[in-house]
Amino acid sequence: MENEKMKIMIFGGTGYIGSFLAKASLLLGHPTFVYARPITPRTTPSKVELHKELQSMGATFVLGEVEEHEKIVSALREVDVVISALAYPQVFDQLKIIDAIKVAGNIKRFLPSEFGSEEDRITPLPPFNALLEKKRKIRRAVEAAGIPYTFVSTNCCGSYFVNYLLHPHEKGDDIVVYGSGEAKEDVAMYTIKVATDPRTCNRIVIYRPPENILSQLELISLWEKKTGRSFNRIHVSEEEIVKLSETLPPPNDIPVSILHSVFIKGQTVFELREDDMEASRLYPDYEYTTVDQLLDIFLVNPPKPAAAVF
Ligand SMILES: CCOC(=O)[C@H]1C[C@@H]1c1ccc(O)c(OC)c1
């Protein structure tokens, strides 16, 4: 089947990453379906707005809970590709999606909710490793089910961590630097491309656009150049971070363990192997947004803080 005709269903399509995926799928011309919880009086106004925005862009909503097996099976029978962007607390809900894919029998590719570190190549501090262990279990369940898959290892590609580190929406002059600050993002568009590319079937794809590999200190210096401001670098040592990962009550011990992995150990920039697939090399004609361009966007439209749920 030609790529542009592939129908894509996104679970978690009204979440942070999921909404970018749904928009990228629509922009790339795929009939796009979003499986999402029904709107209730408790649904936030921003979520209601997002439903309307995606529908106006052409998305078809299938409203239900992940527990509704029959509903999911019949919805899957209308599509070709399934992408999960469920948040980390729902990682094991993906086992229900896997069961429905096995029953439906027609799905040509499944991308579980990854969008972070390459869990089969790193061993971070225990709290983060416990989260990655759950994601490893989902990978093994997909492989055991014989479902055609692509696992996307996006690491810190995308604006999330640039926003996290620089917090451009806030006006203060302090920027926290984790460790020495020396350890060195278009996630959605790449993800839709890899989800419908025969070359990436049953492969891991790593996202590492070469121009976007910067250390914290390089990023802060670039931001100072752009803003004409100078920032106080508040250094937090590795010892302090490790201590917090050991003493903070769960789940607050997870973010600090991720910071340790990403900013201090540089575990999102592991050595690529000869046969590794890297997104920007797979699609050389796709002009990804460089960090330099992203900071120009931050100058005029600083994103609000995004905070994952653990
Ligand atoms: C320090 C704050 O981190 C986060 O908010 C979550 C979104 C970050 C995340 C979660 C899971 C990951 O695998 C990952 O790899 C870099 C990153």
Ligand as a Chemical Component Dictionary entry (heavy atoms), coordinates in Angstrom:
data_LIG
# 
_chem_comp.id                   LIG 
_chem_comp.type                 NON-POLYMER 
_chem_comp.pdbx_formal_charge   0 
_chem_comp.three_letter_code    LIG 
# 
loop_
_chem_comp_atom.comp_id 
_chem_comp_atom.atom_id 
_chem_comp_atom.alt_atom_id 
_chem_comp_atom.type_symbol 
_chem_comp_atom.charge 
_chem_comp_atom.model_Cartn_x 
_chem_comp_atom.model_Cartn_y 
_chem_comp_atom.model_Cartn_z 
_chem_comp_atom.pdbx_ordinal 
LIG C1  C1  C 0 13.236 15.686 33.664 1  
LIG C2  C2  C 0 11.857 15.697 33.220 2  
LIG O1  O1  O 0 11.667 14.608 32.304 3  
LIG C3  C3  C 0 10.410 14.472 31.840 4  
LIG O2  O2  O 0 9.568  15.309 32.120 5  
LIG C4  C4  C 0 10.094 13.305 30.981 6  
LIG C5  C5  C 0 9.663  13.535 29.558 7  
LIG C6  C6  C 0 11.044 12.963 29.946 8  
LIG C7  C7  C 0 11.383 11.571 29.584 9  
LIG C8  C8  C 0 10.595 10.449 29.904 10 
LIG C9  C9  C 0 10.974 9.177  29.450 11 
LIG C10 C10 C 0 12.138 9.036  28.721 12 
LIG O3  O3  O 0 12.550 7.815  28.247 13 
LIG C11 C11 C 0 12.935 10.169 28.470 14 
LIG O4  O4  O 0 14.086 9.953  27.773 15 
LIG C12 C12 C 0 14.944 11.074 27.591 16 
LIG C13 C13 C 0 12.555 11.417 28.894 17 
# 
loop_
_chem_comp_bond.comp_id 
_chem_comp_bond.atom_id_1 
_chem_comp_bond.atom_id_2 
_chem_comp_bond.value_order 
_chem_comp_bond.pdbx_ordinal 
LIG C1  C2  SING 1  
LIG C2  O1  SING 2  
LIG O1  C3  SING 3  
LIG C3  O2  DOUB 4  
LIG C3  C4  SING 5  
LIG C4  C5  SING 6  
LIG C4  C6  SING 7  
LIG C5  C6  SING 8  
LIG C6  C7  SING 9  
LIG C7  C8  SING 10 
LIG C7  C13 DOUB 11 
LIG C8  C9  DOUB 12 
LIG C9  C10 SING 13 
LIG C10 O3  SING 14 
LIG C10 C11 DOUB 15 
LIG C11 O4  SING 16 
LIG C11 C13 SING 17 
LIG O4  C12 SING 18 
# 
